[in-house]
Amino acid sequence: MPSASLTVPAQLDSLSVIGEFVNSATRQAKMSEREAWQVQLAVDEAATNIIQHAYLDQPTGNIRIEWAIREGELRITLMDKGQPFDPSVVPEPDITSPFEGRQAGGLGIYLMHKMMDEVQYVFDASGNTLTMRKRFAEPAVADLLRFNLSGRLDARGTVSAMTPVNSAVEAGARMMLIDLTNVSFLSSSGLRALLLVRREMNERQGVLMLCGLQPQVEEVFAMTGFSQVFEIFRTTTDALNALSSRNQS
């Protein structure tokens, strides 16, 4: 079960660090861009409440954050030793009345409940513990789209070779394996096309794997540093085994 923890000072300057920590969780979960944004917003609201309210009368304090992924669910826990605060007793904000007549406050907790599937609060001798859960669709190996490219990926051949790949990206594909076993030549045009696909997949927290690089193609990847950018496997079997192990972890 993938998991991690982080302890930061309860200061507004820590919000960016917390955001990066949450990003590592949503990337590990391979959440969609929308799911990742929802988790980010919920955690930011929770952390801000702790900083601005739990430690209001204390000069120093920390926030401990933990995340864990299991069976299609991301669990994020925030812990502090500040003043006890139960978000469940805060009334929902008025979001229908004219703006001039609305009461301030409560929006952060409201957003947390809207963004996450479950929000739980506990206060005991150890302090405040807020646990939020977000379910997400786990890509299965069966959802993997496989493409076998061939010939020359140069300024002329790349366009036609990458057409089915680009169409899949536009259709929302989240898991792709591109087999380059039969690619005899790769120029900067081919590299650029592959990089654009990788960027699109990264934005939706997707998976893009390459396999079967011939020596001359592999050398181009190494010279340009692209071998550090892509997930590259020797064979299709190696890629599928890695994906299967990842889904089971």
N, C-alpha and C positions, 0 to 999 in steps of 0.2 A: 504494500500500500504506500504510494508516494506521499511524503509529508515533509514539512519544514517548519521552523519556528524563527521568530525575530523579536528582539526586545529593543525598543527605542524610547528616547525621552518623550514625555507627554508635552510636546511643543508643536506648534503649527508647522515649523520647519521640517518636522518628521513626516509630513503627509506625502511628500514626493518619494521618500524611501519606502514608506508603506505601500504606495502605489506600485513601485517596481516589484516589491515582494508579492503583491497580489497578481501582478502580471506573470510572474514565474509560475504561479499556481494555475492560472487560466491557460497558459501555454502548455503546461504539463497535461492538463485535462483536455487539451485540443478543443476548447470551446469555440463557438462561433464568435464573430466580432461583436454581435449584439449581446450574447450571453456574458462575454468578458466585460463589456461596458457596464452591464447591470451589476455585476459583482464589484467592479471598481467603485461605482457610485455608492453602493450600500456600505462598503467598508470605509470609504472616505467619510460618509455621514456619521457612522458609528465612532470612528476615531476622533472626528471633530467634536462630537458630543462629550467624549471622555476628556479631551484636552480643555474644552471650554467650561465644562460643568463639574465633572468628577473631581478635578484637581483645582477647582476655583480658589479655595482658601489655602492651598498648599504650594510652597515655593518650588518644590521638585516632585517628580513622580515619573513612573515608567508605564508603558503599554507593552504587553506581551501579546504577540499575534501568532497563531498557529493555523496551518492549513493541512488538510488531509484529503486524499481522493480515494474513493472506493465505490465500485459498482455503479458508475454513472452519477455520482454525487460528489460535489465539492463542499467540504465543511470548513468554515473559517471561524475561529474562536478568538475573541479579544478579551484580555484580562487586565484589570487595574486594581489598585488598592485605594482608590479615591472614595468620595462620598457615595453611599449606596443610591442607586437610581434604577427604578423599574420602568422601562419604556411602555410596558403594557397598561399602565395607569394613565398615560398621557392621551387625552381625547384626540380623535382624528381632526386634522385641520379642515376648516371650511374652504372648499375649493369651488364652490358654486355661487356664493354671494358676490355682489359687486366688490371690486378690489378695495374701495374706500372703507367698506364696513367689515372687512375680514380681520380676525385676530392673528397677531404674529405668533410664530412658534409652532412646533409639532411637525413641520414639513420633513425634517430629516428622518424622523422615525417612520413617518408615513411612507417615504421613499424606500426605506429599508425593507418594509413589509411588501411593498409593491415589486421590488426588484428581486427579492429572494423567496424561495419556496417555504422557508420556515425560519422564524426568529425566536430564540429562547433566551431568557435572562435568569440568572441565579445570583443571589448575594449571600455570602456566608462569611465565616471568620477569615477566609483567605482573600476576600475582596469581591469585586464585581466580575462576573463571567457572562459574556454575551456570545452566543453561538448562532451562526447563520448557516443555512444549508441551501445549496443551489443544485438542482438536478439538471443534467445535460445529456444530450444524445451522444452516445459513444459510437464513433465510426467502427463498423465491424470489418473484418478482413473481406467479407463478401461484398462490401461497398467499394472495394478498391477497383479503380479503373486502370487498365493496362494498355500501354501503347508501344508498338514496335516500330521504331523509325529506321530508315535505311537510306543508303546513298550518301550524297554530299549535302551537308548542312552549311551551304555557302549562301552568298547573297541571292542566288537564284533558287536553290533547292529548299531553303529553309521555310519559305512561305507556304508551299504546298505540304511539306512534311509536317509542319506544326499546326495546320488547319484543324484537324480533329482534336488536338490537344487544347488549342485555344477555344474551340467550341465547347468543350467539356468545362473549361474554366468559367466561361460565360454562363453556363447552365448551373453553376454553383457546386461543382465537384469539390470534395474535401480530401480525397485520398487518391493519389495518382502514382503509378510506377511507369517510368519511361525507360524502355530497353533500347540501348544504343549499340547492341551487338553488331548490327549490320550497317552501322554508320562508318563509312570509310574515310570521311574528311569532315573536319569541323573548323569553321572560321569564326571571326568575331561576330558575324551576323547570327550564326547558330547559338553562340554563347549568349548574346543579347536576348534572343528569343526565349531561351531557357530561363534566364534571369528574370524576365518579365513575368513568366509563369510562376516562378518561385515567390516573387513579391506578392502576387495576387493570392497565392495559397497561404502565405504567412499572414496576410491581413485577415483571413477568415479562420486562422488557427488550424489550417489544414496540413496535410502531409504530402510531400513530394519526394520521391525517391528515384534515383537513377541507378542503372546497372548495366553491365556488359561493355564497359568502355574498352575499346581497342587501344593498344599501346600508343599510337599516334594521337588519338583523341584524349587519352588520359594525360599525355604530356602537355597538351594545350591547357587542360584544366589546371595542372600543376603550375605551369608557368604564369598563369593569370591569377592564381590564388583561388580559383573557383572550387578546387577540391576541398577547401575549408568552408565553403558556402553551402554546398549541397550534401545531402545524405547519399553516399555512393556505395554500392555493393558490387561484389564480383559477379554474382549470378542472380537470376530471378529468384531462385530457391533461397539464397541468403537473405534477400530483401523480404520475402514472405515470412521466413522464420523470425526475422527481427521484428516485423510488424505483429506477428502472432504473440511473441513473447511480451511485447510492449502492452498489448491489450489485456494480457493475463496478469500483469504486474499490479 
